[in-house]
Amino acid sequence: MPGTQIKVFDKIVHVVDVLAASSQGGVTLREVQDASGLSKGTVFRILRSLELHNVAARNGDGAYVLGTRVLWWESCHRQNPDLSKLVRPRLEKLRDLTSETVAFSLLVGDRTVVVEQATSPHATSTRFLVGASAPLHAGATGRVILAHLPAARRKTVLSQRLERFTERTMTKRKRLEQELNRCVAQGFAFSEGERLYNTSSIAAPVFGPNREILGAISVSGPSDRLTHNKRNSIGALLLKESRLLTEQLTRPGFIEKRVLAAS
């Protein structure tokens, strides 16, 4: 570990490195202590501070993992300015057609991260924090992305302990598999109160090169407005815009710009 004049920062970075290197669904306090060579008290204080800033978090088993702020940093690093320019007009168009909040989320690791949104004009509406992340099993956005992941990766996600947010959250693998197959068949996903009470969402997938799932566009709002009766009509609007966006993202010219921007 390179030496600096800010020794505590060296220790913090070391702990973050331990969390980032974990591939077993998180690490315990003792495992961080052993890997970092720091005292138990120092590790505990660092992890507590990282949790307060959403740089670290606890998973369903109580183990330490990277927090949502790191996912946001990663999505900022990945996001190309050209992508935002393409996405924003489509979100605003769908917002104007549905009068509900429309968001674009990217797949980052095994979570979704909101990177752009056009908010509803209604006083009572669903609004997201840009950079907010969510798991793949709960809600329309995560589920439509999960449905289009390669079979092996989808199996890995479903084999993990799935957090329940409300009584409507799907955590049974068999039922989730049925819903994922439905997503693929109809082209979009619908959820009602799975992560937030009285909140419904409809989402359609967006693909990158080689038909690799990139993210999703979603329409979200109160369940008494975004009803089952509206899901097919809104789903059709979403499918149209998500397919047009996919076409733009997979054009050779756009791919070349992304390569140049990353080089």
C-alpha positions, 0 to 999 in steps of 0.5 A: 500500500503506497504511503501518504501523509493521510494514513487514515485514508490509506486504511479506508481505501484498503478496506474498500479494496477488500469489499471490492475484491469479495466475490462471495456475496460479501465479507464479515467484519473478521474477514475484513480485519484479516485481509486488511491487517487492521485492528477490529476497532479500526475496521469497525469504525471505518465500515461504520463511516462507509455505511453512513456515506453509502459506500458500504452496506449490509446484504441480507446475510449481514455481510459487508458489500459495496454500497450504492454510492460506488454503483453511482460512481461506476455508472458515472464513469461508464456513461457516455455523454452521447447516451444521455443525449439519446435517452433524454428526449425519449424519456420526456416524450413518454412522460408527456404521453403518460403524465408519469415519471419515466426513468432510464436505468443501467445494469451495474453488476447485479443491480440497476442504477437510475441514470436519467429521469423525466419527472411527472407533472403530478403533485403525487408521483414517483420520483427517483434519486439519480444514482439510486440502485435496486436489486434485479428480482424486485420491480419491473425494471430489475425483472425485465433486465433479469429476464434478458440476462444469459441463463447462467447469470440469471441462475446465479442471481436467483440462487441468492437470498432474495430480499423481501421489501413488501408482501408483494415482493417475489422471492420464490424462484419458481414464480420468478422464473414464470414472470421472467418468461412472461417478460420475454414473451410480452416484451415488458414487465409490470410490477405493483407494490413490490418495492414501494407500497402503492407504486406500480411500474412498467419497464421495457429492455434496452440492448447494446451491441450483440443484443446484450442487455444494457438497461431499461426504460420504465414508467412509474407512478401511484398504483391507483393511476398506473393500473392493470388496465393501462399496462398494455397501452403503456407497454406498447409505448415503452416497447416502441421507444426502447426498440428505437433507442436500441437501434440508435445504440447499436448503430456502428457510428455510435459504437465507434464514438463510445470506443473513442471516448473510452480510449 
